[in-house]
Amino acid sequence: MEGLEFYVFEDELWCKTTSGKNFIVDETKTEIVKYMLEKIRNRYPEAYSALESIYQSSSPNQPYYQYLLMRRFCKCNFCSLDATVYDVEDVDADGKFNFEKVECPMRGECPYEGVICMPKFNSNLSAAELRVMEQLYRGKSEQEAAKELFSSPNTVHQHVKSVYVKLGIHRLADFIQYANRNNLFNKLR
Protein backbone atom coordinates (compact mmCIF):
# COMPACT_ATOMS: atom_id res chain seq x y z
CA MET A 1 0.00 0.00 0.00
CA GLU A 2 1.37 3.28 -1.02
CA GLY A 3 0.63 6.80 0.26
CA LEU A 4 -2.44 6.73 2.48
CA GLU A 5 -3.90 9.81 4.14
CA PHE A 6 -6.03 9.07 7.19
CA TYR A 7 -8.41 11.69 8.48
CA VAL A 8 -11.46 12.05 10.68
CA PHE A 9 -14.67 13.45 9.26
CA GLU A 10 -17.91 13.56 11.29
CA ASP A 11 -16.28 11.22 13.84
CA GLU A 12 -15.64 8.54 11.19
CA LEU A 13 -12.17 7.40 10.16
CA TRP A 14 -11.57 7.99 6.45
CA CYS A 15 -8.72 7.17 4.12
CA LYS A 16 -7.62 8.86 0.93
CA THR A 17 -5.35 7.06 -1.53
CA THR A 18 -2.78 8.67 -3.83
CA SER A 19 -5.25 8.13 -6.68
CA GLY A 20 -7.70 10.44 -4.85
CA LYS A 21 -10.17 7.76 -3.78
CA ASN A 22 -11.79 8.46 -0.37
CA PHE A 23 -13.53 5.82 1.73
CA ILE A 24 -14.60 5.13 5.30
CA VAL A 25 -12.34 2.72 7.13
CA ASP A 26 -14.25 0.13 9.17
CA GLU A 27 -13.73 -3.48 10.25
CA THR A 28 -14.52 -4.72 6.73
CA LYS A 29 -11.35 -3.04 5.38
CA THR A 30 -9.20 -5.90 6.71
CA GLU A 31 -6.30 -5.37 4.30
CA ILE A 32 -5.74 -1.76 5.43
CA VAL A 33 -6.37 -2.60 9.09
CA LYS A 34 -3.83 -5.44 9.07
CA TYR A 35 -1.32 -3.35 7.14
CA MET A 36 -1.55 -0.52 9.66
CA LEU A 37 -1.48 -2.82 12.69
CA GLU A 38 1.68 -4.48 11.44
CA LYS A 39 3.34 -1.05 11.11
CA ILE A 40 2.10 0.02 14.55
CA ARG A 41 3.19 -3.25 16.20
CA ASN A 42 6.70 -3.07 14.70
CA ARG A 43 7.34 0.65 14.89
CA TYR A 44 5.40 1.65 18.00
CA PRO A 45 5.26 -1.44 20.27
CA GLU A 46 4.45 0.57 23.41
CA ALA A 47 1.43 2.12 21.67
CA TYR A 48 0.35 -1.27 20.35
CA SER A 49 0.53 -2.82 23.81
CA ALA A 50 -1.51 0.04 25.33
CA LEU A 51 -4.13 -0.32 22.59
CA GLU A 52 -4.39 -4.07 23.21
CA SER A 53 -4.97 -3.40 26.89
CA ILE A 54 -7.63 -0.74 26.25
CA TYR A 55 -9.65 -2.86 23.82
CA GLN A 56 -9.05 -6.30 25.38
CA SER A 57 -12.77 -6.86 26.02
CA SER A 58 -13.43 -6.70 22.26
CA SER A 59 -10.77 -9.30 21.38
CA PRO A 60 -13.23 -12.23 20.82
CA ASN A 61 -14.43 -10.42 17.68
CA GLN A 62 -11.01 -10.17 15.99
CA PRO A 63 -11.93 -8.05 12.92
CA TYR A 64 -13.68 -5.48 15.10
CA TYR A 65 -10.95 -5.61 17.77
CA GLN A 66 -8.21 -5.03 15.21
CA TYR A 67 -10.21 -2.20 13.69
CA LEU A 68 -10.61 -0.54 17.12
CA LEU A 69 -6.84 -0.65 17.70
CA MET A 70 -6.09 0.89 14.32
CA ARG A 71 -8.90 3.48 14.54
CA ARG A 72 -7.77 4.77 17.95
CA PHE A 73 -4.17 5.07 16.79
CA CYS A 74 -5.21 6.96 13.65
CA LYS A 75 -7.67 9.23 15.45
CA CYS A 76 -4.98 10.15 17.99
CA ASN A 77 -2.30 10.89 15.38
CA PHE A 78 -3.94 11.97 12.11
CA CYS A 79 -6.55 14.69 12.04
CA SER A 80 -8.31 16.61 9.32
CA LEU A 81 -7.65 16.04 5.64
CA ASP A 82 -4.82 18.14 4.32
CA ALA A 83 -3.72 18.32 0.74
CA THR A 84 -0.01 18.79 1.41
CA VAL A 85 1.28 15.46 2.79
CA TYR A 86 0.22 11.88 3.08
CA ASP A 87 0.30 10.42 6.58
CA VAL A 88 1.71 7.05 5.57
CA GLU A 89 4.17 6.59 2.76
CA ASP A 90 4.94 2.94 2.21
CA VAL A 91 7.65 4.07 -0.22
CA ASP A 92 9.75 5.17 2.76
CA ALA A 93 12.13 2.39 3.82
CA ASP A 94 11.37 3.20 7.46
CA GLY A 95 7.61 2.87 6.94
CA LYS A 96 7.35 6.22 8.65
CA PHE A 97 4.18 7.91 9.77
CA ASN A 98 3.90 11.68 9.46
CA PHE A 99 2.00 12.49 12.63
CA GLU A 100 -0.12 15.57 12.99
CA LYS A 101 -0.87 17.34 16.25
CA VAL A 102 -4.48 16.35 16.80
CA GLU A 103 -6.75 18.74 18.67
CA CYS A 104 -7.78 16.70 21.68
CA PRO A 105 -9.92 17.77 24.65
CA MET A 106 -7.75 15.51 26.86
CA ARG A 107 -4.43 17.13 25.86
CA GLY A 108 -2.26 17.30 28.95
CA GLU A 109 -4.52 14.96 30.96
CA CYS A 110 -4.62 11.75 28.93
CA PRO A 111 -2.48 8.92 30.36
CA TYR A 112 -1.78 7.77 26.78
CA GLU A 113 -0.23 11.05 25.63
CA GLY A 114 3.25 10.17 24.32
CA VAL A 115 2.26 6.50 24.27
CA ILE A 116 -0.60 6.24 21.75
CA CYS A 117 -0.75 9.91 20.82
CA MET A 118 2.60 10.92 19.25
CA PRO A 119 4.20 7.60 20.29
CA LYS A 120 7.89 6.91 20.56
CA PHE A 121 9.30 5.17 17.50
CA ASN A 122 10.98 1.79 18.05
CA SER A 123 14.37 2.45 16.50
CA ASN A 124 15.87 -0.95 17.44
CA LEU A 125 18.77 0.95 18.97
CA SER A 126 20.04 -0.11 22.38
CA ALA A 127 19.44 2.06 25.43
CA ALA A 128 23.16 2.87 25.57
CA GLU A 129 23.19 3.88 21.90
CA LEU A 130 20.15 6.08 22.43
CA ARG A 131 21.76 7.80 25.44
CA VAL A 132 24.86 8.59 23.39
CA MET A 133 22.92 9.75 20.35
CA GLU A 134 20.65 11.95 22.44
CA GLN A 135 23.74 13.78 23.73
CA LEU A 136 24.93 14.35 20.16
CA TYR A 137 21.39 15.29 19.09
CA ARG A 138 21.39 17.93 21.84
CA GLY A 139 24.60 19.45 20.41
CA LYS A 140 27.31 17.83 22.49
CA SER A 141 30.52 16.48 20.98
CA GLU A 142 31.54 12.84 21.40
CA GLN A 143 34.06 13.95 24.06
CA GLU A 144 31.39 15.91 25.96
CA ALA A 145 28.95 12.99 25.67
CA ALA A 146 31.57 10.61 27.10
CA LYS A 147 32.13 12.91 30.07
CA GLU A 148 28.40 13.42 30.64
CA LEU A 149 27.68 9.67 30.47
CA PHE A 150 30.74 8.65 32.54
CA SER A 151 32.00 6.60 29.62
CA SER A 152 35.17 6.43 27.58
CA PRO A 153 35.43 8.41 24.35
CA ASN A 154 36.17 5.13 22.54
CA THR A 155 32.92 3.55 23.84
CA VAL A 156 30.93 6.60 22.74
CA HIS A 157 32.56 6.49 19.31
CA GLN A 158 31.77 2.76 18.97
CA HIS A 159 28.11 3.43 19.82
CA VAL A 160 27.96 6.17 17.18
CA LYS A 161 29.48 3.86 14.56
CA SER A 162 27.03 1.09 15.51
CA VAL A 163 24.04 3.45 15.17
CA TYR A 164 25.19 4.63 11.77
CA VAL A 165 25.53 1.04 10.55
CA LYS A 166 22.13 -0.02 11.98
CA LEU A 167 20.36 2.94 10.39
CA GLY A 168 22.34 2.98 7.15
CA ILE A 169 23.45 6.57 7.61
CA HIS A 170 26.84 8.30 7.49
CA ARG A 171 26.57 11.66 9.24
CA LEU A 172 25.17 13.21 12.39
CA ALA A 173 22.91 15.40 10.23
CA ASP A 174 21.31 12.21 8.85
CA PHE A 175 20.72 10.97 12.38
CA ILE A 176 19.17 14.27 13.45
CA GLN A 177 16.74 14.06 10.53
CA TYR A 178 15.95 10.46 11.46
CA ALA A 179 15.41 11.39 15.13
CA ASN A 180 13.14 14.32 14.23
CA ARG A 181 11.15 12.28 11.73
CA ASN A 182 10.57 9.50 14.25
CA ASN A 183 10.11 11.60 17.41
CA LEU A 184 12.97 9.79 19.20
CA PHE A 185 13.74 12.44 21.78
CA ASN A 186 10.97 15.05 21.65
CA LYS A 187 8.13 14.50 24.08
CA LEU A 188 4.76 16.04 23.37
CA ARG A 189 4.09 18.86 25.80
C-alpha positions in Angstrom: 0.0 0.0 0.0 1.4 3.3 -1.0 0.6 6.8 0.3 -2.4 6.7 2.5 -3.9 9.8 4.1 -6.0 9.1 7.2 -8.4 11.7 8.5 -11.5 12.0 10.7 -14.7 13.4 9.3 -17.9 13.6 11.3 -16.3 11.2 13.8 -15.6 8.5 11.2 -12.2 7.4 10.2 -11.6 8.0 6.4 -8.7 7.2 4.1 -7.6 8.9 0.9 -5.3 7.1 -1.5 -2.8 8.7 -3.8 -5.2 8.1 -6.7 -7.7 10.4 -4.9 -10.2 7.8 -3.8 -11.8 8.5 -0.4 -13.5 5.8 1.7 -14.6 5.1 5.3 -12.3 2.7 7.1 -14.2 0.1 9.2 -13.7 -3.5 10.3 -14.5 -4.7 6.7 -11.3 -3.0 5.4 -9.2 -5.9 6.7 -6.3 -5.4 4.3 -5.7 -1.8 5.4 -6.4 -2.6 9.1 -3.8 -5.4 9.1 -1.3 -3.4 7.1 -1.6 -0.5 9.7 -1.5 -2.8 12.7 1.7 -4.5 11.4 3.3 -1.0 11.1 2.1 0.0 14.6 3.2 -3.2 16.2 6.7 -3.1 14.7 7.3 0.7 14.9 5.4 1.7 18.0 5.3 -1.4 20.3 4.5 0.6 23.4 1.4 2.1 21.7 0.3 -1.3 20.3 0.5 -2.8 23.8 -1.5 0.0 25.3 -4.1 -0.3 22.6 -4.4 -4.1 23.2 -5.0 -3.4 26.9 -7.6 -0.7 26.3 -9.7 -2.9 23.8 -9.1 -6.3 25.4 -12.8 -6.9 26.0 -13.4 -6.7 22.3 -10.8 -9.3 21.4 -13.2 -12.2 20.8 -14.4 -10.4 17.7 -11.0 -10.2 16.0 -11.9 -8.1 12.9 -13.7 -5.5 15.1 -11.0 -5.6 17.8 -8.2 -5.0 15.2 -10.2 -2.2 13.7 -10.6 -0.5 17.1 -6.8 -0.7 17.7 -6.1 0.9 14.3 -8.9 3.5 14.5 -7.8 4.8 17.9 -4.2 5.1 16.8 -5.2 7.0 13.6 -7.7 9.2 15.5 -5.0 10.1 18.0 -2.3 10.9 15.4 -3.9 12.0 12.1 -6.6 14.7 12.0 -8.3 16.6 9.3 -7.6 16.0 5.6 -4.8 18.1 4.3 -3.7 18.3 0.7 0.0 18.8 1.4 1.3 15.5 2.8 0.2 11.9 3.1 0.3 10.4 6.6 1.7 7.1 5.6 4.2 6.6 2.8 4.9 2.9 2.2 7.7 4.1 -0.2 9.8 5.2 2.8 12.1 2.4 3.8 11.4 3.2 7.5 7.6 2.9 6.9 7.4 6.2 8.6 4.2 7.9 9.8 3.9 11.7 9.5 2.0 12.5 12.6 -0.1 15.6 13.0 -0.9 17.3 16.2 -4.5 16.4 16.8 -6.8 18.7 18.7 -7.8 16.7 21.7 -9.9 17.8 24.6 -7.8 15.5 26.9 -4.4 17.1 25.9 -2.3 17.3 29.0 -4.5 15.0 31.0 -4.6 11.8 28.9 -2.5 8.9 30.4 -1.8 7.8 26.8 -0.2 11.0 25.6 3.2 10.2 24.3 2.3 6.5 24.3 -0.6 6.2 21.8 -0.8 9.9 20.8 2.6 10.9 19.3 4.2 7.6 20.3 7.9 6.9 20.6 9.3 5.2 17.5 11.0 1.8 18.0 14.4 2.4 16.5 15.9 -0.9 17.4 18.8 1.0 19.0 20.0 -0.1 22.4 19.4 2.1 25.4 23.2 2.9 25.6 23.2 3.9 21.9 20.2 6.1 22.4 21.8 7.8 25.4 24.9 8.6 23.4 22.9 9.7 20.4 20.7 12.0 22.4 23.7 13.8 23.7 24.9 14.4 20.2 21.4 15.3 19.1 21.4 17.9 21.8 24.6 19.4 20.4 27.3 17.8 22.5 30.5 16.5 21.0 31.5 12.8 21.4 34.1 14.0 24.1 31.4 15.9 26.0 29.0 13.0 25.7 31.6 10.6 27.1 32.1 12.9 30.1 28.4 13.4 30.6 27.7 9.7 30.5 30.7 8.7 32.5 32.0 6.6 29.6 35.2 6.4 27.6 35.4 8.4 24.3 36.2 5.1 22.5 32.9 3.6 23.8 30.9 6.6 22.7 32.6 6.5 19.3 31.8 2.8 19.0 28.1 3.4 19.8 28.0 6.2 17.2 29.5 3.9 14.6 27.0 1.1 15.5 24.0 3.4 15.2 25.2 4.6 11.8 25.5 1.0 10.6 22.1 0.0 12.0 20.4 2.9 10.4 22.3 3.0 7.1 23.5 6.6 7.6 26.8 8.3 7.5 26.6 11.7 9.2 25.2 13.2 12.4 22.9 15.4 10.2 21.3 12.2 8.9 20.7 11.0 12.4 19.2 14.3 13.4 16.7 14.1 10.5 15.9 10.5 11.5 15.4 11.4 15.1 13.1 14.3 14.2 11.1 12.3 11.7 10.6 9.5 14.3 10.1 11.6 17.4 13.0 9.8 19.2 13.7 12.4 21.8 11.0 15.1 21.7 8.1 14.5 24.1 4.8 16.0 23.4 4.1 18.9 25.8 
